[in-house]
């Protein structure tokens, strides 16, 4: 005899989306994996979404920014700090190409990257040599010097 148990909570959402002719995206599935405590699987889907976005919109497209942030968060949650660091660097590099150095968007991206790097250093999450860590800290100092030299800092409240 067939079971009459209720469907999982995510099933009605998928039916509504498909009923409206909107298919779930990798981002939807990635968010579901995060909710289920499976950040490594979420990161795999976000990596795929990033690749598709870069192919569809270009290597320096602004559509990547939100995907990269979700990807950084998923890699951090999965304990994949080297991958999170690579993606944080890519996100900052992309923002640097997209925005003028005195724009609030650029300054916000620069400060967010600095906060991420501080978290990495404080937790000693990367398996790098001491010399490489010192170089990263010096580069971080340069980022903060650049941010402080900018005349119009955004409201960071």
C-alpha positions in Angstrom: 0.0 0.0 0.0 1.3 3.5 -0.9 2.4 5.8 1.8 0.2 8.9 2.4 2.8 10.9 4.1 3.0 14.6 3.3 5.5 15.7 0.6 8.7 17.6 1.7 8.3 21.3 2.3 10.3 22.2 -0.8 8.0 20.1 -3.1 5.0 22.6 -3.2 7.4 25.4 -4.1 8.8 23.5 -7.1 5.3 22.6 -8.3 4.2 26.3 -8.2 7.3 27.3 -10.0 6.9 24.7 -12.7 3.2 25.4 -12.9 4.1 29.0 -13.7 6.5 27.8 -16.4 9.5 28.9 -14.4 12.1 26.2 -13.8 14.1 26.2 -10.6 17.7 27.4 -11.1 21.0 26.2 -9.8 20.8 29.1 -7.4 17.5 27.7 -6.0 18.9 24.3 -5.6 22.1 25.7 -4.0 20.0 27.6 -1.5 18.2 24.4 -0.7 21.5 22.6 -0.1 22.6 25.3 2.3 19.3 25.0 4.2 19.9 21.3 4.4 23.4 21.8 5.8 25.1 20.6 2.6 27.4 23.6 1.7 29.8 21.6 -0.4 26.9 20.6 -2.7 25.7 24.2 -2.8 29.2 25.3 -3.8 29.2 22.9 -6.7 26.0 24.3 -8.0 27.1 27.9 -7.5 30.4 27.1 -9.4 28.2 25.8 -12.3 26.0 28.9 -12.2 29.2 31.1 -12.2 30.6 29.3 -15.2 27.3 29.6 -17.1 27.1 33.3 -16.2 30.6 34.0 -17.3 29.9 32.3 -20.7 26.5 34.0 -21.2 27.3 37.5 -20.0 31.1 37.8 -20.2 34.1 37.3 -17.9 33.6 40.7 -16.3 29.9 40.9 -16.1 28.2 42.3 -13.0 25.8 39.4 -12.9 28.6 37.4 -11.3 28.8 39.5 -8.1 25.9 37.9 -6.2 26.9 34.4 -7.4 30.4 34.9 -6.2 29.2 36.1 -2.7 27.0 33.0 -2.4 29.9 30.9 -3.5 32.3 32.4 -1.0 29.7 31.8 1.8 29.2 28.2 0.7 32.9 27.4 0.5 33.4 29.0 3.9 30.6 26.9 5.4 32.1 23.8 3.9 35.5 24.6 5.3 37.0 25.1 1.9 39.0 28.2 2.7 41.4 28.0 -0.2 38.4 28.0 -2.7 36.7 30.7 -0.7 39.9 32.8 -0.8 40.2 32.3 -4.6 36.6 33.4 -5.1 36.9 36.4 -2.8 39.9 37.5 -4.8 37.9 37.1 -8.0 35.0 39.0 -6.6 37.2 41.9 -5.6 39.0 41.9 -8.9 35.7 42.0 -10.7 34.4 44.9 -8.6 37.7 46.7 -9.3 37.1 46.4 -13.0 33.4 47.4 -12.8 33.7 50.5 -10.6 35.7 53.6 -10.4 38.2 53.7 -7.4 36.2 56.5 -5.7 32.8 54.9 -6.1 30.9 53.6 -3.1 30.5 50.2 -4.7 34.3 49.9 -5.1 35.0 51.0 -1.6 32.4 48.6 -0.2 33.9 45.8 -2.2 37.4 46.7 -1.0 36.4 46.8 2.6 34.5 43.5 2.3 37.5 41.9 0.8 39.7 43.2 3.6 37.2 41.9 6.3 37.3 38.5 4.6 41.1 38.4 4.5 41.2 39.4 8.2 38.9 36.5 9.0 41.2 34.1 7.0 44.3 35.4 8.8 42.7 35.4 12.3 41.6 31.8 11.9 44.8 30.7 10.1 42.5 29.0 7.6 45.0 28.8 4.7 47.9 26.4 4.6 50.4 28.9 3.3 54.0 29.7 4.3 54.7 32.5 6.8 56.2 34.5 4.0 53.1 34.2 1.8 50.9 35.3 4.8 53.1 38.3 5.4 52.8 39.3 1.7 49.0 38.9 2.0 49.0 41.1 5.1 51.0 43.7 3.4 48.6 43.7 0.4 45.7 44.0 2.9 47.4 47.1 4.4 47.7 48.5 0.9 43.9 48.0 0.4 43.1 49.8 3.6 45.4 52.6 2.8 43.7 52.9 -0.6 40.3 52.9 1.1 41.3 55.6 3.6 42.8 57.8 0.9 39.4 57.9 -1.0 37.6 61.2 -0.3 34.0 59.8 -0.3 33.7 56.7 1.8 30.2 55.1 1.7 28.0 54.9 4.8 29.0 51.6 6.3 26.3 51.5 9.0 
